[in-house]
Amino acid sequence: MKKFFPIYVRGPLIFFSFFGMLEYFIDSGDRPAFVKYPIVLLVLLVFLVIQIAFEYIGSAVNKMIYEITPEDKRQEIVASESLPLREQKWYINIMKRLTRAEPVENNTLLLLDHNYDGIRELDNKLPPWWLYLFYGGILFGAIYLVRYEILGADDQEMEFKKEMAQARIDIAEYKKNAPDMMDEKNVTLLTDVASLAKGKVIFETNCAACHRADGGGQIGPNLTDDHWIFGGDIKNLFHTITNGGRDGKGMVAWRGTLKPTEIQLAASYILSLQGSNPKNPKAPDGDLWVKPADQPADKDATKTVATIK
């Protein structure tokens, strides 16, 4: 066998087979296992050393056996190794087990009595591999019939529908816990000091040019009074910052510049400015905002802004 699988073929084949098994069984996400877990490189190195050692040991044992073998046996070994593949003993045994073919010289023993215009028929046995596939097909068909037609197991279409339904549930759950997948439907108001401090930095960097640093309004509307053009709760404000204001004269959409988490921080800080009464505020724009009865008052956010300032 080593004649047909020399070391330069056998070695890389075994090594990369082991490497592929590690990559398959180690969960490393979208990165190769040996990159995410450097210990895998050490395992591969140890395996390579062991593989080389086994090859040297095997070669040494073969040489030693060859040296202590009598001369006549050596000649037999050399003669058998020089034979073509189809004449190798192991190959002949495998093919005999797979085909159960009779030698051509035995054809006279296999002839049947049937004679069709001088054409005789041989009683050859079917190859075992063909019989095993045939019996396996019958067994598979029986199991399939019982499972799907009698017991009513899910077919491919039903499995697809269930997997899609589960995928929708998983996506919805992921969006709840993934901040950057946030939208106006699931955004929440932040009232802690650390979040409002971050929101203040974002506001002063991106929004103060139009609304003033104190939110009193300049080019843009006053953000400290109770009048709002598109609504004055966290969901309305998140939507307005994300998608922009009125066409042609309103605020630009910030969704390409700020992440959803940054928009949430900025919107929470803006709402904390309610009632801060800056100097010389701009006249109210929009309609008086009345908070719906099912929404709690943002008293904590209003109290916290004094600490940030």
Stockholm file with secondary structure:
# STOCKHOLM 1.0

chainA/1-309         MKKFFPIYVRGPLIFFSFFGMLEYFIDSGDRPAFVKYPIVLLVLLVFLVIQIAFEYIGSAVNKMIYEITPEDKRQEIVASESLPLREQKWYINIMKRLTRAEPVENNTLLLLDHNYDGIRELDNKLPPWWLYLFYGGILFGAIYLVRYEILGADDQEMEFKKEMAQARIDIAEYKKNAPDMMDEKNVTLLTDVASLAKGKVIFETNCAACHRADGGGQIGPNLTDDHWIFGGDIKNLFHTITNGGRDGKGMVAWRGTLKPTEIQLAASYILSLQGSNPKNPKAPDGDLWVKPADQPADKDATKTVATIK
#=GR chainA/1-309 SS CTTTSCHHHHHHHHHHHHHHHHHHHSCCTTSCHHHHCTHHHHHHHHHHHHHHHHHHHHHHHHHHHHHHSCHHHHHHHHHHHTSCGGGCHHHHHHHHHHHCCCCGGGHHHHEEEEEETTEEEECCCCCHHHHHHHHHHHHHHHHHIIIIIISCCCCHHHHHHHHHHHHHHHHHHHHHHCGGGCCTTTCCCCCSHHHHHHHHHHHHHHTHHHHCTTSCCSSSCCSSSSEESSCSSHHHHHHHHHHCSSTTTSCCCCTTTSCHHHHHHHHHHHHHTTTCCCSSCCCCCSEECCCCTTSCCCHHHHHHHHHHC
#=GC SS_cons         CTTTSCHHHHHHHHHHHHHHHHHHHSCCTTSCHHHHCTHHHHHHHHHHHHHHHHHHHHHHHHHHHHHHSCHHHHHHHHHHHTSCGGGCHHHHHHHHHHHCCCCGGGHHHHEEEEEETTEEEECCCCCHHHHHHHHHHHHHHHHHIIIIIISCCCCHHHHHHHHHHHHHHHHHHHHHHCGGGCCTTTCCCCCSHHHHHHHHHHHHHHTHHHHCTTSCCSSSCCSSSSEESSCSSHHHHHHHHHHCSSTTTSCCCCTTTSCHHHHHHHHHHHHHTTTCCCSSCCCCCSEECCCCTTSCCCHHHHHHHHHHC
//
